[in-house]
Amino acid sequence: MTKLYFQVDVPTRHSVQPERCGLHVFTGAAETESDALRIAREACDAAVAAREAGFAIPRRRPDGWGARGMRSGWVLDWEAATVVVWEHDRAFWSFSAHGGTFPAQGGAFPAQGGAFPAQGGVGPGR
């Protein structure tokens, strides 16, 4: 089966200040949505275990998945996670090669209309 690139969005809340909430995003290649969810969770578990043992959080795995930015005190809600195929416009990623700037730098996105991950995705909640 062909591997697709997935985005796994996992809601997260601060354990002491539950009004602080956010979303942790994992991306990587997998064959199915369920594989993507499983692999994202494995990468997260490895990062948490390393942090708790006093080691640096591992970089991306050979298959491309990783869990950078894991912080103490934040709890991920894996039951509420969503998985989407990450569809993107390659023109967006090559945008800087054409001399443009990103909006934060005072520029505009390419005329073709680049898309951030999940804007064209499919799956629950999309």
MDAnalysis code that builds the backbone (N, CA, C; Angstrom):
import MDAnalysis as mda
import numpy as np

u = mda.Universe.empty(378, n_residues=126, atom_resindex=np.repeat(np.arange(126), 3), trajectory=True)
u.add_TopologyAttr("name", ["N", "CA", "C"] * 126)
u.add_TopologyAttr("resid", np.arange(1, 127))
u.add_TopologyAttr("resname", ["MET", "THR", "LYS", "LEU", "TYR", "PHE", "GLN", "VAL", "ASP", "VAL", "PRO", "THR", "ARG", "HIS", "SER", "VAL", "GLN", "PRO", "GLU", "ARG", "CYS", "GLY", "LEU", "HIS", "VAL", "PHE", "THR", "GLY", "ALA", "ALA", "GLU", "THR", "GLU", "SER", "ASP", "ALA", "LEU", "ARG", "ILE", "ALA", "ARG", "GLU", "ALA", "CYS", "ASP", "ALA", "ALA", "VAL", "ALA", "ALA", "ARG", "GLU", "ALA", "GLY", "PHE", "ALA", "ILE", "PRO", "ARG", "ARG", "ARG", "PRO", "ASP", "GLY", "TRP", "GLY", "ALA", "ARG", "GLY", "MET", "ARG", "SER", "GLY", "TRP", "VAL", "LEU", "ASP", "TRP", "GLU", "ALA", "ALA", "THR", "VAL", "VAL", "VAL", "TRP", "GLU", "HIS", "ASP", "ARG", "ALA", "PHE", "TRP", "SER", "PHE", "SER", "ALA", "HIS", "GLY", "GLY", "THR", "PHE", "PRO", "ALA", "GLN", "GLY", "GLY", "ALA", "PHE", "PRO", "ALA", "GLN", "GLY", "GLY", "ALA", "PHE", "PRO", "ALA", "GLN", "GLY", "GLY", "VAL", "GLY", "PRO", "GLY", "ARG"])
u.atoms.positions = np.array([
    [0.837, -1.177, 0.000],
    [0.000, 0.000, 0.000],
    [0.885, 1.245, 0.000],
    [0.477, 2.263, -0.712],
    [1.226, 3.510, -0.787],
    [1.101, 4.289, 0.510],
    [2.225, 4.823, 0.959],
    [2.190, 5.637, 2.163],
    [1.793, 7.063, 1.799],
    [0.938, 7.629, 2.627],
    [0.506, 9.004, 2.491],
    [1.116, 9.808, 3.628],
    [1.083, 11.106, 3.523],
    [1.579, 11.966, 4.594],
    [0.374, 12.417, 5.403],
    [0.420, 12.188, 6.704],
    [-0.703, 12.500, 7.585],
    [-0.355, 13.582, 8.591],
    [-1.389, 14.242, 9.057],
    [-1.289, 15.187, 10.165],
    [-2.198, 14.670, 11.271],
    [-1.640, 14.536, 12.477],
    [-2.401, 14.096, 13.643],
    [-2.473, 15.283, 14.597],
    [-3.680, 15.792, 14.837],
    [-3.904, 16.920, 15.737],
    [-4.434, 16.395, 17.064],
    [-3.710, 16.695, 18.149],
    [-4.088, 16.190, 19.466],
    [-4.341, 17.374, 20.402],
    [-5.596, 17.542, 20.862],
    [-5.873, 18.612, 21.820],
    [-5.056, 18.406, 23.100],
    [-4.625, 19.504, 23.698],
    [-3.811, 19.424, 24.904],
    [-4.231, 20.511, 25.879],
    [-4.141, 20.193, 27.173],
    [-4.471, 21.149, 28.242],
    [-3.373, 21.118, 29.279],
    [-3.175, 22.259, 29.908],
    [-2.212, 22.338, 31.004],
    [-2.853, 21.696, 32.230],
    [-2.111, 20.832, 32.916],
    [-2.683, 20.081, 34.044],
    [-3.003, 20.954, 35.249],
    [-2.286, 22.050, 35.452],
    [-2.513, 22.926, 36.608],
    [-3.433, 24.083, 36.244],
    [-3.347, 24.554, 35.032],
    [-4.175, 25.657, 34.553],
    [-4.985, 25.185, 33.337],
    [-6.091, 24.460, 33.581],
    [-6.830, 23.845, 32.470],
    [-7.398, 24.829, 31.454],
    [-7.478, 26.121, 31.820],
    [-7.949, 27.107, 30.838],
    [-6.909, 27.319, 29.734],
    [-5.661, 26.924, 30.004],
    [-4.621, 26.976, 28.982],
    [-4.731, 25.703, 28.145],
    [-5.058, 25.865, 26.901],
    [-5.230, 24.693, 26.044],
    [-4.624, 24.976, 24.677],
    [-4.456, 23.938, 23.921],
    [-3.872, 24.089, 22.601],
    [-4.007, 22.823, 21.790],
    [-3.134, 22.695, 20.836],
    [-3.166, 21.571, 19.916],
    [-1.726, 21.181, 19.617],
    [-1.399, 19.917, 19.797],
    [-0.071, 19.431, 19.421],
    [-0.231, 18.706, 18.097],
    [0.599, 19.059, 17.131],
    [0.479, 18.525, 15.776],
    [1.667, 17.612, 15.472],
    [1.370, 16.426, 14.997],
    [2.373, 15.457, 14.570],
    [2.164, 15.221, 13.081],
    [3.239, 15.045, 12.326],
    [3.111, 14.746, 10.900],
    [4.096, 13.656, 10.509],
    [3.725, 12.894, 9.494],
    [4.611, 11.859, 8.991],
    [3.889, 10.934, 8.032],
    [4.652, 10.023, 7.471],
    [4.114, 9.079, 6.498],
    [3.570, 7.834, 7.189],
    [2.470, 7.325, 6.664],
    [1.854, 6.093, 7.169],
    [0.978, 5.525, 6.059],
    [0.565, 4.295, 6.252],
    [-0.299, 3.662, 5.252],
    [-1.766, 3.969, 5.472],
    [-2.173, 4.118, 6.748],
    [-3.579, 4.369, 7.066],
    [-3.680, 5.408, 8.178],
    [-4.880, 5.937, 8.382],
    [-5.109, 6.881, 9.475],
    [-4.806, 6.240, 10.825],
    [-5.208, 4.988, 11.001],
    [-4.963, 4.324, 12.295],
    [-3.468, 4.110, 12.518],
    [-2.719, 3.812, 11.447],
    [-1.262, 3.699, 11.576],
    [-0.660, 5.047, 11.961],
    [-1.142, 6.120, 11.353],
    [-0.632, 7.459, 11.654],
    [-0.868, 7.801, 13.120],
    [-2.049, 7.506, 13.631],
    [-2.357, 7.779, 15.039],
    [-1.455, 6.959, 15.957],
    [-1.274, 5.695, 15.635],
    [-0.422, 4.821, 16.450],
    [1.029, 5.311, 16.462],
    [1.546, 5.656, 15.294],
    [2.937, 6.090, 15.188],
    [3.140, 7.423, 15.907],
    [2.187, 8.335, 15.771],
    [2.288, 9.623, 16.469],
    [2.336, 9.403, 17.975],
    [1.506, 8.499, 18.450],
    [1.492, 8.213, 19.892],
    [2.805, 7.564, 20.341],
    [3.357, 6.673, 19.530],
    [4.654, 6.057, 19.856],
    [5.750, 7.120, 19.947],
    [5.761, 8.050, 18.983],
    [6.760, 9.127, 18.987],
    [6.588, 10.004, 20.224],
    [5.350, 10.284, 20.579],
    [5.066, 11.090, 21.766],
    [5.513, 10.368, 23.035],
    [5.162, 9.100, 23.156],
    [5.544, 8.316, 24.338],
    [7.061, 8.254, 24.494],
    [7.794, 8.108, 23.383],
    [9.254, 8.072, 23.434],
    [9.816, 9.415, 23.900],
    [9.218, 10.503, 23.437],
    [9.670, 11.839, 23.831],
    [9.422, 12.081, 25.315],
    [8.245, 11.703, 25.790],
    [7.905, 11.891, 27.208],
    [8.825, 11.044, 28.081],
    [9.069, 9.799, 27.689],
    [9.947, 8.916, 28.467],
    [11.365, 9.478, 28.527],
    [11.856, 9.992, 27.416],
    [13.204, 10.574, 27.397],
    [13.272, 11.795, 28.302],
    [12.273, 12.662, 28.207],
    [12.251, 13.868, 29.037],
    [12.207, 13.512, 30.515],
    [11.354, 12.556, 30.873],
    [11.220, 12.153, 32.277],
    [12.490, 11.493, 32.801],
    [13.276, 10.871, 31.924],
    [14.538, 10.238, 32.323],
    [15.705, 11.232, 32.311],
    [15.415, 12.486, 31.931],
    [16.457, 13.503, 31.917],
    [17.271, 13.558, 30.644],
    [16.800, 12.892, 29.605],
    [17.504, 12.899, 28.326],
    [16.865, 13.907, 27.374],
    [17.585, 14.255, 26.331],
    [17.045, 15.128, 25.290],
    [15.930, 14.393, 24.553],
    [14.943, 15.141, 24.115],
    [13.862, 14.546, 23.327],
    [14.449, 14.097, 21.994],
    [14.174, 12.856, 21.596],
    [14.736, 12.345, 20.340],
    [14.323, 13.179, 19.136],
    [15.203, 13.271, 18.185],
    [14.876, 13.933, 16.912],
    [13.935, 13.022, 16.137],
    [13.640, 13.401, 14.915],
    [12.735, 12.578, 14.108],
    [13.238, 11.151, 13.966],
    [12.287, 10.228, 13.972],
    [12.607, 8.824, 13.748],
    [12.970, 8.629, 12.280],
    [13.560, 7.486, 11.933],
    [13.899, 7.232, 10.522],
    [12.687, 7.315, 9.586],
    [11.490, 7.048, 10.108],
    [10.293, 7.126, 9.263],
    [9.724, 8.543, 9.179],
    [10.399, 9.516, 9.816],
    [9.997, 10.912, 9.705],
    [9.172, 11.451, 10.860],
    [8.636, 10.590, 11.709],
    [7.800, 11.040, 12.818],
    [8.674, 11.489, 13.985],
    [8.197, 12.459, 14.722],
    [8.900, 12.939, 15.901],
    [7.936, 13.672, 16.813],
    [8.427, 14.070, 17.971],
    [7.570, 14.759, 18.945],
    [8.356, 15.862, 19.633],
    [8.777, 16.836, 18.886],
    [9.491, 17.970, 19.464],
    [8.484, 18.864, 20.195],
    [8.983, 19.627, 21.132],
    [8.132, 20.594, 21.820],
    [7.260, 20.015, 22.920],
    [7.527, 18.792, 23.354],
    [6.752, 18.205, 24.450],
    [7.168, 18.896, 25.750],
    [6.192, 19.366, 26.525],
    [6.484, 20.105, 27.741],
    [5.827, 19.459, 28.943],
    [6.503, 19.569, 30.069],
    [5.947, 19.065, 31.328],
    [4.671, 19.833, 31.660],
    [3.744, 19.136, 32.289],
    [2.522, 19.782, 32.741],
    [1.400, 19.819, 31.722],
    [1.651, 19.375, 30.522],
    [0.620, 19.370, 29.492],
    [0.150, 17.942, 29.258],
    [-1.162, 17.769, 29.163],
    [-1.768, 16.450, 28.987],
    [-2.428, 16.405, 27.615],
    [-2.069, 15.401, 26.831],
    [-2.642, 15.243, 25.493],
    [-3.883, 14.360, 25.556],
    [-4.925, 14.768, 24.851],
    [-6.190, 14.029, 24.812],
    [-6.224, 13.188, 23.529],
    [-5.647, 11.998, 23.606],
    [-5.558, 11.132, 22.431],
    [-6.925, 10.663, 21.956],
    [-7.909, 10.593, 22.860],
    [-9.261, 10.173, 22.459],
    [-9.894, 11.193, 21.513],
    [-9.509, 12.462, 21.638],
    [-10.083, 13.520, 20.803],
    [-9.212, 13.847, 19.587],
    [-8.154, 13.083, 19.375],
    [-7.246, 13.352, 18.257],
    [-7.956, 13.170, 16.918],
    [-7.557, 13.986, 15.947],
    [-8.064, 13.835, 14.584],
    [-6.882, 13.564, 13.656],
    [-7.163, 12.832, 12.608],
    [-6.127, 12.465, 11.640],
    [-6.627, 12.850, 10.256],
    [-5.778, 13.574, 9.521],
    [-6.136, 13.968, 8.161],
    [-4.959, 13.695, 7.236],
    [-5.279, 13.450, 5.977],
    [-4.232, 13.360, 4.969],
    [-3.726, 14.782, 4.772],
    [-2.421, 14.938, 4.786],
    [-1.822, 16.262, 4.670],
    [-1.653, 16.584, 3.205],
    [-2.596, 17.361, 2.675],
    [-2.546, 17.784, 1.286],
    [-2.020, 19.209, 1.266],
    [-1.035, 19.462, 0.429],
    [-0.501, 20.810, 0.350],
    [-0.112, 21.149, -1.076],
    [-0.064, 22.429, -1.302],
    [0.321, 22.949, -2.604],
    [1.833, 23.114, -2.609],
    [2.523, 22.371, -3.430],
    [3.991, 22.435, -3.449],
    [4.496, 23.844, -3.776],
    [3.688, 24.665, -4.422],
    [4.106, 26.033, -4.726],
    [4.362, 26.802, -3.428],
    [3.610, 26.492, -2.393],
    [3.790, 27.158, -1.102],
    [5.173, 26.868, -0.547],
    [5.603, 25.628, -0.616],
    [6.877, 25.245, -0.029],
    [8.053, 25.778, -0.830],
    [7.871, 26.059, -2.113],
    [8.959, 26.601, -2.907],
    [8.836, 28.117, -3.030],
    [7.918, 28.702, -2.295],
    [7.630, 30.124, -2.360],
    [8.867, 30.981, -2.151],
    [9.666, 30.704, -1.129],
    [10.826, 31.536, -0.854],
    [11.856, 31.447, -1.984],
    [11.838, 30.365, -2.733],
    [12.765, 30.208, -3.844],
    [12.442, 31.180, -4.980],
    [11.213, 31.723, -4.973],
    [10.796, 32.662, -6.014],
    [10.932, 34.107, -5.554],
    [11.624, 34.335, -4.426],
    [11.896, 35.695, -3.973],
    [10.790, 36.328, -3.161],
    [9.767, 35.593, -2.788],
    [8.678, 36.159, -2.011],
    [8.979, 36.159, -0.524],
    [8.086, 36.773, 0.232],
    [8.213, 36.766, 1.685],
    [6.897, 36.306, 2.270],
    [6.964, 35.820, 3.486],
    [5.769, 35.392, 4.183],
    [5.057, 36.606, 4.767],
    [3.750, 36.520, 5.054],
    [3.002, 37.668, 5.560],
    [3.653, 38.316, 6.785],
    [4.221, 37.521, 7.688],
    [4.847, 38.079, 8.879],
    [6.042, 38.958, 8.516],
    [6.564, 38.788, 7.311],
    [7.698, 39.575, 6.860],
    [7.234, 40.711, 5.950],
    [5.942, 40.956, 5.900],
    [5.409, 42.047, 5.096],
    [5.065, 41.666, 3.671],
    [5.093, 40.396, 3.352],
    [4.812, 39.961, 1.987],
    [3.463, 39.280, 1.885],
    [3.288, 38.556, 0.803],
    [2.035, 37.841, 0.574],
    [2.351, 36.431, 0.114],
    [1.381, 35.554, 0.247],
    [1.549, 34.193, -0.230],
    [1.474, 34.178, -1.751],
    [1.931, 33.100, -2.377],
    [1.923, 33.035, -3.835],
    [0.510, 33.103, -4.403],
    [0.417, 33.589, -5.622],
    [-0.886, 33.752, -6.270],
    [-1.621, 32.430, -6.417],
    [-0.867, 31.307, -6.525],
    [-1.514, 30.010, -6.693],
    [-2.298, 29.625, -5.440],
    [-2.011, 30.259, -4.298],
    [-2.739, 29.961, -3.070],
    [-2.174, 28.772, -2.344],
    [-1.082, 28.945, -1.652],
    [-0.514, 27.870, -0.836],
    [-1.462, 27.522, 0.286],
    [-1.389, 26.311, 0.777],
    [-2.289, 25.880, 1.845],
    [-1.496, 25.317, 3.001],
    [-1.871, 25.704, 4.183],
    [-1.282, 25.094, 5.359],
    [-1.845, 23.694, 5.502],
    [-1.144, 22.800, 6.229],
    [-1.662, 21.449, 6.429],
    [-3.081, 21.474, 6.971],
    [-3.873, 20.555, 6.542],
    [-5.239, 20.303, 6.991],
    [-6.256, 21.243, 6.351],
    [-5.841, 22.278, 5.633],
    [-6.827, 23.135, 5.007],
    [-7.531, 22.424, 3.859],
    [-6.874, 21.463, 3.272],
    [-7.514, 20.714, 2.196],
    [-7.692, 19.262, 2.587],
    [-7.483, 18.959, 3.873],
    [-7.494, 17.572, 4.329],
    [-8.893, 16.998, 4.424],
    [-8.926, 15.716, 4.658],
    [-10.178, 15.020, 4.831],
    [-10.103, 14.275, 6.152],
    [-11.238, 14.012, 6.755],
    [-11.249, 13.247, 7.985],
    [-12.189, 13.856, 9.000],
    [-12.221, 13.283, 10.185],
    [-13.129, 13.748, 11.219],
    [-12.879, 15.216, 11.542],
    [-13.943, 15.965, 11.673],
    [-13.851, 17.352, 12.077],
    [-13.353, 18.288, 10.995],
    [-13.236, 17.831, 9.778],
    [-12.735, 18.697, 8.707],
    [-13.823, 18.964, 7.701],
])
